[in-house]
């Protein structure tokens, strides 16, 4: 593809995104809550689309396409399992996060843990794990975009140019108007991702195969092995388990449970995300099957989508490129904004409790710049360790799942149990990934997750829970009944003050 077309696509998209960011800034109000979570004033559609755009990064049209190219419908099973678990977790935990966040003014997920367990160190450890796991993951987004623009232009647009353009756009959106800017641009990017993917899929099916029926017949004849589930249980569980809890353990998405402006908007957020996720997963998988038929024999399956781009008209290639660029940019912007809030609220405020909200916002902006600089440096050197740590990210974040689930559902859960399970569990999981240790063929995420769960339960049983743990859980459950999120389990209360449960 000619560099001119790629430049037009990137700069045109950037201009639109900057215009949206400027419009978002005009709606921005003072305060840390406004900067980091949009003041809890996001409508259902915007909430659902920012959740979708944050969740579905460039991995879908690059990584999942490649995974399907290599292993067939097993990739669809993996991604659909993730989607099902995510929807179930959103239905279960979304209302709970939203209620408690509104009661106590929480801005970050670790703040909720610190409140429930009466330990700020729980929040510090959770934030530290998030930084360690997500900075390399964010860097991988930049690297992916750099490789894409370098590959489709034959090196005429250098790797680092793609990296810097994507970093600049993501950083500006987060810096300029915080969550409101990121959410609005995410919504536009999510619509772009879906629209461009549908257009590209329909064109390639009719261009290469003549009709959907002929595509299905060709796939059954030419690549029957890809239509069979061939994944081993160890592979499927090892990949799926960390992603199954993605909605809880990844703060850039769990933080979005705070942002809807009402219970109705929260429900709509879940519905919009569910529809988006189902369609985008099917589309990405079909691209992978197409590529396996049209361009078989690739040594690196992650190059399947770039090679497919080379087989379509330039105009369509640009459309697909814009969709991938939008997906990667939205994910990076969300990650750096969330990590900046974790630093300001959960780390800096722990050591300087009297910090003012205006200072938190400026500190968040400084951290965003530092995070972008760190990600750019990682992308520049392209170290092999990045790949290892990126694959480890979801497994490493899994160690926070027991503490989050226990916060709402286990009255005996304790701060010491949460601290020990996250700290030691994170170390064990990271060491196993870095040392490439797969006992009995099972992935580190499985062993690390099991170790974390046993440690959390065992230590909690040996230590004393907060005195008001029962009161906290009961109050949340009752509020769910009052707001018609549940139809069982409690009678309506009368006159209990919501902000004084703890």
Secondary structure, DSSP 8 states (H G I E B T S, - for coil): --HHHHHHHHHHHHHHHHHHHHHHHHT--SSHHHHHHGGG-B-HHHHHHHHHHHHS-TIIIIIIHHHHHHHTHHHHHHHHHHHHHHHHHHHHHHHHHHHHHHHHT--SHHHHHHHHHT-HHHHHHHHHHHHHHHHHHHHHHHHHHHHHHHHHTTTSS-HHHHHHHHHHHHHHHHHHHHHHHHHHHHHHHHHHHHHHHHHHHHHHHHHHTSSHHHHHHHHHHH-GGGGS----HHHHHHHHHHHHTHHHH-HHHHGGGG-BSSHHHHHHHHHHHHHHHHHHHHHHHHHHHHHHHHSTT-SSGGGHHHHHHTTS-HHHHHHHHHHHHHHHHHHHHHHHHHHHHHIIIIIIHHH-TT--HHHHHHHHHHHHHHHHHHHHHHHHHT-HHHHHHHHHHHHHHGGGHHHHHHHHH-TT--HHHHHHHHHHHHHHHHHHHHTT--GGG--HHHHHHHHHHHHHHHHHHHS---TTHHHHHHHHHHHHHHTTS-SSS----SS--GGG--
